[in-house]
Amino acid sequence: MKILAIETSCDDTCIALADGSAKDFKLLSNLISSQVKIHKKWGGVYPTLAKREHQKNLIMLLEQSLTETNMLKLKVKSEKLKITDKNSKIKEILGREKILLEKTTKFLAKYQKPRIDYIAVTIGPGLDPCLWTGVNFAKTLAYWWNIPIIPVNHIEGHILANFLPKIGENTKCKTKNAKQSAKNIIKFPAIALIVSGGHTQIILIKKIGQYKILGETRDDAAGEAFDKIARILGLGYPGGPIIAQQAEKLSTRPRRANNQLSIKLPRPMFRTKDYDFSFSGLKTAVLYDYLKRSPKIRKSKKYIQAMAKEAQQSVIDVLIKKTIKAVKDYRVETIMLGGGVAANKELRIQFERKVQEYNPKAKFIVSINKFCTDNAAMIAMAAYLQTPGKRAMKWEKIKAEPNLRISDN
């Protein structure tokens, strides 16, 4: 059973190919085209630009993925003549995707249908223009190749990314007994913390496919807060990795010269009894501290490093405190970490330490960095673990849902 997965929820264009059976899951190809350089000057993702780049990149990545897996085959001349029979429907589906329409029409006229059984695509949550580009592309391929589509929740993808191979950065890898591992080895219920640029949620996993959001951010997500703090400090975009780099540079040894740089930021909602977050106030606290400093101090490397370290620690403290509270309240023994911010080294180290302090028998699970950020491999895995045949739908019924909630599944 081969699955073609498509992910375009934000600014990364992602294509993956996977081969799943009852016994194992093989990731055959996993490609990502990043748009960081394009959005850097804006200090964040510009949806219209992201949509345009998705249109440019999808066919390129699909061709590359099929080539890597020896699944890209040229049509014979007689087959090429039949392309006009379905052109009108393709134009209808991709009517608002002019760049993609041109590229897709040429691709379908040139190549045979690959041996793919399902197309899995992210339908939400995410940026509306970006989601629709991926969804319309998936619908076009499904219509032309006459294969079903599996709609996937982006957040569920981040959760189930933890079942992807953990043998390094090699994409052509294999996970044995993935379904068996998910159902028998990992104890349910479990708690997942999904933390990224657009989402910060604590989710109760009753079992794969059954979720309940226990808490979430009331304003800025953690990754979004890092982006805004980095902008204040003049560090650029994306903020999370840059802040982590600056924080790591700061010496932990006490020095007299650092006394004037003593920084103490709030831990928003740290003591509330719920599982919610709020990070907009943290950004404001950073701005106030920054403005009260002299131009010489706030431009110094030591100040920037000290502020980055404190801001990062503030976010980490709150994330861990709220998640461990949920773990205790629901008495779970499996804790998962997912989303782009999950790639933060310090967060991983401190999180695992706190979990072990709470319960040495508890399992702390986080995927390799490559599968924390947006990728199509996690979409393929989500489709695979959900029994594709039961979730597959006809292409006409698929639509993008930018505000999709995982609890609605």
Secondary structure, 3 states (H helix, E strand, C coil): CEEEEEECCCCCEEEEEEEECCCEEEEEEEEEECCHHHHHHHCCCCHHHHHHHHHHHHHHHHHHHHHHCCCCCECCHHHHHHHHHHHHHHHHHCCCCHHHHHHHHHHHHHECCCCCCEEEEEEECCCHHHHHHHHHHHHHHHHHHCCCEEEEEHHHHHHHHHHCCCCCCCCCEEEECHHHHHHHHCCCCEEEEEECCCCEEEEEEEECCEEEEEEEECCCCHHHHHHHHHHHCCCCCCHHHHHHHHHHHCCCCCCHHHHHHCCCCCCCCCCCCCCCECCHHHHHHHHHHHHHCCHHHHCCHHHHHHHHHHHHHHHHHHHHHHHHHHHHHHCCCEEEEECHHHHCHHHHHHHHHHHHHHCCCCEEEECCHHHCCCCCHHHHHHHHHCCHHHHCECHHHCCCCCCCCHHHC
